[in-house]
Amino acid sequence: MSLPTLDFSLILPELVVLITALLVLIADLLWPRAASRGREQAPAVLALAGLILAGLLTLLAGEWSGATLQGMLVADALARYLNLVVLLAAALGLLLSWSYLPHFSTQRSEYYALYLLAVAGMLFLGKSIELITLFVSLEILSIALYVLTGFHRGQLAGGEAALKYFLLGAFSSGFLLYGAALFYAATGATRLADIAAQNAGGFYMLAGLALFLVGLGFKLAVAPFHMWAPDAYQGAPTPVTAFMSVGTKAAALVALFRVVQAAGSVPVGVWATALAFLSLLTMTLGNLAALRQSSLKRMLAYSSIAHAGYLLVGVVAGTAAGFDAVLFYLFAYAFMNIGAFAIASLLERPGFYAVQDAGIHAADGLFGRRPWLAVAMAMFMLSLAGIPPLAGFFGKLYLFAAAVESGWAWLAVAGVLNSVISAYYYLRVVVGMFMAEPSASAHLRLPLPASATLAVALTALGTLLFGLLATPWFQGISR
Amino acid sequence: MTSADYLPILILILIAAPFAGIAILLPSVLGPKNPNRMKQEAIESGMIPFADARRRFPVQYYMVAVLFIIFDIEVIFLFPWAVSLNQLKIFGLIEMGVFLGILLIGYLYVWKKGAFEWE
């Protein structure tokens, strides 16, 4: 029996994140008195250092190529790019957690350890090229996120959100596993490359792919599998929402891309049409529901569902240009969406027992109170709506252009029409900030913690720069 | 794979189904019957199956049960490893060391957090 060859250098960033998670977990066992000496943020510092180190290792790794761990994981350009998106989203979400978490919890090391485990799950998911590994990675990230969703224990909505997310998530994992079983039944292989090589047709492959679409659709919050998302996104602590709305989408999209590539024997027209209708349904439903929300966070949750629909357009296109557009959009989305959630978290008043949710009018008159915050929020909203010259506009441009090129013009038209609908609720926030009378709670102080301010500044800068430098960046991705 | 490859599974079902049926039927024919109220409960596990869901229950049982599941699975994982260790050699030993090390950290964590303290 030959022993497997293990090349750990290809999964170094993931290992760094995992080891940091374990270190963070035992940090307050090793130094139990750190909190009393004014070092209560030690776990956050450690976690951030781990994320930055993992990001640097990804950047400096040179050209990644090749599979490792017996063909279970692959380190390629796609995985590398996903690493950067997820680590960026995680670092920004962590900056938000820094000042947000102390409002309601003292369990810092637990929080950051789970957070890092979710990151590790996402990174591994992006590298999975084998069905079992893919499933295990998905579960690592999901289980960590179920707990994080309900981390605000004093708040009833958090528990409800976590339970809903857990039950529906467990259910969707069943679908995904059934899909994997059918792939195995059709081909007798679990590695995606072997499955593709078998070129097996027939009912098993078709049904397996359909179940995969359902399972990953749940994680992506694609309609009609989105029912958990608004509640989970609203009930979760806002930094967790910001991180998971970007990270989970990014990782699940890469997994979806790899799986549809492997199921090459299923005619492209079949799954692309199915995905196109899912995409149409998702963006329409997300945008229409977002119009009617009275909570800022819930509105952003529905907007995030709509964006899952836009992102699917790139997968439907099925071309390299289509997926490059998805990757570009993910980066833009990481900046503008986390920025929007960051400001939502600043407008909230979290307490130990409940969060006073930021209502749709919480940002009214913000320009008079915190002008720069209002300007940043306006940028996020305009970028999410897809208005030039911000990052969101170019993201949509590349996505819809790729769709038109591969003959999905009607989907691109639907996407543009949806952007028009979405402009209404995004602009309503902007108008409120600059023109409306301050909201009733505006007499309260609006504290600006340094870490959250840094996160807002970074996301605003990213939203602007990715718009202005969209062309060279996109060419960098496509290369 | 053809349908014929699944024949063993069909045979297994055909054997397993009567076996389960016999295991239920035989005791009802041969076993002594002294019914009382507790024995008639749907699940005889010490918990009252039909009651208000919002009541107190000893959370210690829950902690122990969860920890039991974790270490139970660990042992299940150890069995195939132990059988194939003479082929896996030093590689297998290190891999299992890593696995046990991660579990050990979790174990120390719950211990220090006081999950084993009954009172």
Interface residues (C-beta under 8 A of the other chain):
Chain A: M1 L3 L22 L25 I26 L29 A185 A186 G188
Chain B: M1 Q87 L88 K89 F91 I102 I105 G106 L108 Y109 K112
